[in-house]
């Protein structure tokens, strides 16, 4: 298991395990397609880089604007 994933801090910061998994998966895909890492790669894999980027707060998950307005409309 990767060290940053052992605690609940990273899960709480992102907003839950599902969002964390989706964020890491999305970032790994970007790295595999050639995106530049936001941290020093060293000899780490794409997965390790993505987890470390999330752990350091370099990337976050953003909800689309239409989703937010749909929730507001549903509450009214």
Rosetta blueprint (number, residue, H / E / L):
1 X L
2 X L
3 X H
4 X H
5 X H
6 X L
7 X L
8 X L
9 X H
10 X H
11 X H
12 X H
13 X H
14 X H
15 X L
16 X L
17 X H
18 X H
19 X H
20 X H
21 X H
22 X H
23 X H
24 X H
25 X H
26 X H
27 X H
28 X H
29 X H
30 X H
31 X H
32 X H
33 X L
34 X L
35 X L
36 X L
37 X L
38 X L
39 X L
40 X L
41 X L
42 X L
43 X L
44 X L
45 X L
46 X H
47 X H
48 X H
49 X H
50 X H
51 X H
52 X H
53 X H
54 X H
55 X H
56 X L
57 X L
58 X L
59 X L
60 X L
61 X L
62 X L
63 X L
64 X L
65 X H
66 X H
67 X H
68 X H
69 X H
70 X H
71 X H
72 X H
73 X H
74 X H
75 X H
76 X L
